[in-house]
Amino acid sequence: MDINQKSILDYFNMNSQQELIDFMKEHPNNQDVLLLKELIARLENDGGDSFE
């Protein structure tokens, strides 16, 4: 896990990527979840790696 993933997990107070994914599925309209989804989409569109 790199520093960016750790920062995202810390922001959401999660211990694992799976825990964050579950949270995102349970709270699809949460403002922070929507922002994170947008950031992931932009990274993928720019040719960057996804977080999964």
N, CA, C and O atoms as a DFTB+ gen file, in Angstrom:
208 C
 N C O
     1  1       0.850      -1.175       0.000
     2  2       0.000       0.000       0.000
     3  2       0.896       1.238       0.000
     4  3       1.831       1.336       0.794
     5  1       0.609       2.161      -0.877
     6  2       1.428       3.364      -0.916
     7  2       0.846       4.448      -0.009
     8  3      -0.229       4.281       0.567
     9  1       1.557       5.538       0.104
    10  2       1.176       6.608       1.031
    11  2      -0.181       7.209       0.687
    12  3      -0.918       7.599       1.593
    13  1      -0.532       7.295      -0.591
    14  2      -1.814       7.872      -0.976
    15  2      -2.974       6.988      -0.538
    16  3      -3.988       7.487      -0.049
    17  1      -2.829       5.692      -0.712
    18  2      -3.880       4.777      -0.275
    19  2      -4.024       4.824       1.236
    20  3      -5.141       4.803       1.753
    21  1      -2.917       4.888       1.941
    22  2      -2.953       4.972       3.400
    23  2      -3.653       6.252       3.836
    24  3      -4.434       6.230       4.788
    25  1      -3.393       7.350       3.169
    26  2      -4.032       8.622       3.498
    27  2      -5.540       8.554       3.286
    28  3      -6.311       9.079       4.090
    29  1      -5.954       7.911       2.211
    30  2      -7.386       7.775       1.940
    31  2      -8.047       6.900       3.001
    32  3      -9.120       7.229       3.506
    33  1      -7.404       5.792       3.333
    34  2      -7.951       4.928       4.383
    35  2      -8.017       5.670       5.709
    36  3      -8.996       5.541       6.443
    37  1      -6.994       6.438       6.020
    38  2      -6.993       7.221       7.261
    39  2      -8.114       8.256       7.265
    40  3      -8.780       8.451       8.281
    41  1      -8.319       8.914       6.134
    42  2      -9.374       9.932       6.034
    43  2     -10.743       9.334       6.351
    44  3     -11.549       9.934       7.063
    45  1     -10.988       8.140       5.810
    46  2     -12.275       7.474       6.035
    47  2     -12.278       6.641       7.320
    48  3     -13.283       6.014       7.655
    49  1     -11.150       6.637       8.039
    50  2     -11.008       5.877       9.281
    51  2     -11.257       4.380       9.041
    52  3     -11.988       3.728       9.787
    53  1     -10.628       3.858       7.981
    54  2     -10.763       2.461       7.602
    55  2      -9.404       1.775       7.733
    56  3      -8.359       2.421       7.675
    57  1      -9.440       0.458       7.911
    58  2      -8.208      -0.309       8.062
    59  2      -7.793      -1.068       6.809
    60  3      -6.653      -1.523       6.708
    61  1      -8.711      -1.209       5.850
    62  2      -8.388      -1.977       4.653
    63  2      -9.164      -1.427       3.456
    64  3     -10.164      -0.724       3.599
    65  1      -8.667      -1.774       2.282
    66  2      -9.372      -1.372       1.064
    67  2     -10.759      -1.992       1.010
    68  3     -11.714      -1.341       0.587
    69  1     -10.878      -3.252       1.436
    70  2     -12.173      -3.925       1.400
    71  2     -13.170      -3.220       2.307
    72  3     -14.338      -3.070       1.951
    73  1     -12.718      -2.789       3.470
    74  2     -13.587      -2.067       4.392
    75  2     -14.070      -0.762       3.749
    76  3     -15.234      -0.388       3.893
    77  1     -13.182      -0.084       3.049
    78  2     -13.564       1.152       2.358
    79  2     -14.538       0.865       1.228
    80  3     -15.513       1.597       1.056
    81  1     -14.296      -0.176       0.463
    82  2     -15.209      -0.541      -0.628
    83  2     -16.594      -0.853      -0.079
    84  3     -17.601      -0.426      -0.645
    85  1     -16.647      -1.595       1.020
    86  2     -17.943      -1.907       1.639
    87  2     -18.647      -0.628       2.092
    88  3     -19.855      -0.480       1.903
    89  1     -17.893       0.290       2.686
    90  2     -18.458       1.574       3.123
    91  2     -19.012       2.342       1.926
    92  3     -20.103       2.909       1.992
    93  1     -18.256       2.355       0.838
    94  2     -18.692       3.072      -0.360
    95  2     -19.976       2.479      -0.920
    96  3     -20.838       3.216      -1.400
    97  1     -20.116       1.160      -0.867
    98  2     -21.330       0.502      -1.346
    99  2     -22.519       0.810      -0.444
   100  3     -23.645       0.957      -0.920
   101  1     -22.266       0.906       0.857
   102  2     -23.338       1.167       1.820
   103  2     -23.755       2.636       1.837
   104  3     -24.872       2.953       2.247
   105  1     -22.879       3.532       1.401
   106  2     -23.135       4.976       1.448
   107  2     -22.830       5.616       0.094
   108  3     -21.959       6.481       0.008
   109  1     -23.530       5.208      -0.960
   110  2     -23.178       5.680      -2.306
   111  2     -23.388       7.176      -2.526
   112  3     -22.798       7.744      -3.445
   113  1     -24.206       7.823      -1.715
   114  2     -24.469       9.245      -1.911
   115  2     -23.731      10.138      -0.930
   116  3     -23.948      11.349      -0.910
   117  1     -22.854       9.549      -0.112
   118  2     -22.029      10.318       0.810
   119  2     -21.137      11.246      -0.008
   120  3     -20.532      10.816      -0.990
   121  1     -21.051      12.513       0.388
   122  2     -20.298      13.495      -0.386
   123  2     -18.833      13.097      -0.557
   124  3     -18.265      13.276      -1.634
   125  1     -18.221      12.561       0.493
   126  2     -16.821      12.137       0.392
   127  2     -16.663      10.921      -0.511
   128  3     -15.674      10.809      -1.235
   129  1     -17.622      10.019      -0.471
   130  2     -17.588       8.842      -1.347
   131  2     -17.715       9.281      -2.805
   132  3     -17.002       8.779      -3.674
   133  1     -18.620      10.215      -3.066
   134  2     -18.788      10.711      -4.434
   135  2     -17.508      11.386      -4.934
   136  3     -17.126      11.216      -6.092
   137  1     -16.856      12.143      -4.072
   138  2     -15.606      12.795      -4.453
   139  2     -14.516      11.762      -4.740
   140  3     -13.779      11.882      -5.719
   141  1     -14.421      10.754      -3.887
   142  2     -13.419       9.707      -4.099
   143  2     -13.676       8.970      -5.406
   144  3     -12.734       8.682      -6.145
   145  1     -14.935       8.659      -5.703
   146  2     -15.261       7.994      -6.971
   147  2     -14.850       8.854      -8.160
   148  3     -14.338       8.339      -9.155
   149  1     -15.072      10.159      -8.059
   150  2     -14.688      11.069      -9.134
   151  2     -13.168      11.094      -9.306
   152  3     -12.668      11.083     -10.430
   153  1     -12.447      11.128      -8.206
   154  2     -10.987      11.119      -8.289
   155  2     -10.467       9.830      -8.904
   156  3      -9.546       9.857      -9.720
   157  1     -11.047       8.712      -8.521
   158  2     -10.639       7.420      -9.090
   159  2     -10.912       7.393     -10.588
   160  3     -10.073       6.947     -11.369
   161  1     -12.085       7.872     -10.985
   162  2     -12.442       7.896     -12.408
   163  2     -11.460       8.760     -13.193
   164  3     -11.038       8.387     -14.288
   165  1     -11.098       9.903     -12.638
   166  2     -10.148      10.779     -13.335
   167  2      -8.777      10.123     -13.453
   168  3      -8.129      10.222     -14.496
   169  1      -8.329       9.453     -12.390
   170  2      -7.039       8.762     -12.452
   171  2      -7.050       7.672     -13.520
   172  3      -6.101       7.527     -14.291
   173  1      -8.134       6.914     -13.550
   174  2      -8.231       5.828     -14.546
   175  2      -8.287       6.381     -15.953
   176  3      -7.692       5.804     -16.863
   177  1      -8.993       7.495     -16.156
   178  2      -9.086       8.115     -17.482
   179  2      -7.757       8.694     -17.928
   180  3      -7.480       8.771     -19.124
   181  1      -6.933       9.101     -16.970
   182  2      -5.619       9.650     -17.294
   183  2      -4.556       8.568     -17.446
   184  3      -3.380       8.867     -17.652
   185  1      -4.977       7.314     -17.343
   186  2      -4.040       6.205     -17.509
   187  2      -3.356       5.768     -16.233
   188  3      -2.445       4.940     -16.264
   189  1      -3.788       6.320     -15.110
   190  2      -3.207       5.915     -13.828
   191  2      -3.825       4.616     -13.343
   192  3      -4.818       4.144     -13.896
   193  1      -3.241       4.054     -12.322
   194  2      -3.761       2.821     -11.741
   195  2      -4.959       3.130     -10.871
   196  3      -5.033       4.190     -10.250
   197  1      -5.904       2.194     -10.827
   198  2      -7.016       2.324      -9.905
   199  2      -6.549       1.906      -8.520
   200  3      -5.430       1.418      -8.366
   201  1      -7.382       2.089      -7.524
   202  2      -7.027       1.736      -6.158
   203  2      -7.319       0.281      -5.840
   204  3      -7.007      -0.185      -4.744
   205  1      -7.907      -0.437      -6.768
   206  2      -8.215      -1.845      -6.522
   207  2      -7.160      -2.713      -7.171
   208  3      -7.230      -3.939      -7.084
